[in-house]
Amino acid sequence: MKLKLVYPKWNKLPGQTIFNLPPHGPLVFAAALSPDIEISFTDENVQSLDYDESCDFVAISIMLTTQVKRSWEIADEYRRRGKKVIFGGIAAMLHAEETLQHADSLFLGEAETHMEQVIGDFENNSLQKVYNFMPQPPPVDAIGSARRDLYKKELYNHKGVQMVDLFHASRGCRFSCYPCAVSYLGGRSFRPRPMDRVIEELAGMENNRLFIVDNSLAQDINWEMDLFREMIPLKKKWISHTIEDDPKVLELASRAGAWYVYQAIYDTSDYIKERVKRYHDHGIGVEGTILLGLDNQTEDDIKKLIDFLLEINLDLAEFTIMTPFPHTKAWDDMERQGRIFDRDWDHYNAGQVVFTPKHFTAERLQRLYNYAWDTFYKNESQEEKMFQLFFNLVNREMEDGTYRPRNRKLIRKSFGKEL
């Protein structure tokens, strides 16, 4: 059997990084399929999709709301050509009712232990319209290594610079942040993978640079410290979301190869200032993630927050506009209050205002978002700041013998500086 696996494209925002990361969700889904299924994978962000390619069954994996309309176009074309199409992924779950109108089948939940039934139904011409396994997450020991053999690694180099591979050590999240849909998608249970399976997958990865995509590593301090201890001998260099603000954890994270972390910055408190300093004291860079447009923010608050970011020496900053994604408390609140004025899913990219803010107009919030990017990167561009982080990474790789020589001219062209 030949299965065509598609990851649809989306339009990046001005200010976002210009390179592409290899997607993770489709490759994890592929790992849940029987090895006798022949899989052809297309990431539309770096490849053209060939509808004439021979296949028996089409699977479309969508992660982002801003991908859904393009995914529907792809499905409609395949179905016009007589192919059966199944959808899965985060955005398919968030937009299930609409997506179902473009699908022969819709898969809700996590794929492990469930795909044998789906493929069997397809082969018996009894494919169900909906497979809802959201209430039945698979056992974590059933999660296999992502099928990284399915993508072309050279497509994810940025002008000769090797980018990161994606990896996850756990699923679920015990937190329930206001604009986040994780509690709807997977409940509020933290589900760490067996440590031996985690280390086995990490050790088998060719790329020494990783983005650990877990919702948060700061969910169980003992597990977190065990993970870092096990990672130390692997000499990987990695990016992640928040880790525990504890000197013991930070020390282990640094030794385990923490390169930089994404840290939410929501106020101008001394706690945030000291937290960023503690990361830096352990040689870990910080990319601040800053959400604009919350109901407790005035225009003056936002401007003071941006000034604060410059004072605390963030390595990078990523600004997003608060976006009420379906199945979040933000959506429920704003829908009830009649504040959502734009329902074009292409605009739900965290860079466009789709709701009426509380303390200023939507147009003013859009200008404040642009002001934030322009002000933070006024004296040093995003490329220059990223170069410094990359320079720190290369130094660490040279120190532990894991650095692989690259084309220095291409690196200089990419970042505007020489290593």
QUICOR-V618953 format. One line per field, one symbol per residue. psi: psi as a letter, one per 40 degrees, with the letter a starting at -180 (. if undefined). A space follows every 50 residues. Layout:
psi: ???
This chain:
psi: hhhhhhhiiihiihdiieiiihidddddddeeiheehhhhhhheeeiihh eehhidihhhhhdideedddddddddddddeeihhhiiidddddfddddd eeidihhhaidheedddddddddeffhidhhgedegiiideehihigeee ihdeeeigfehhaiiiiheiiiheigideieddddeafhhgiihdddddd dddehdhehihheidhefdhddddddddddddedfihiiiahihghdddd dddddeehciihhhheafiddddddddddddefhihhhhhhheidehidd dddddddddddefidiihhihhhgiifiddddddddefehehfhddegee eiheihideiidddddddddddddddfdehidddddddddddddddddde eehhhihdddddddeeii.
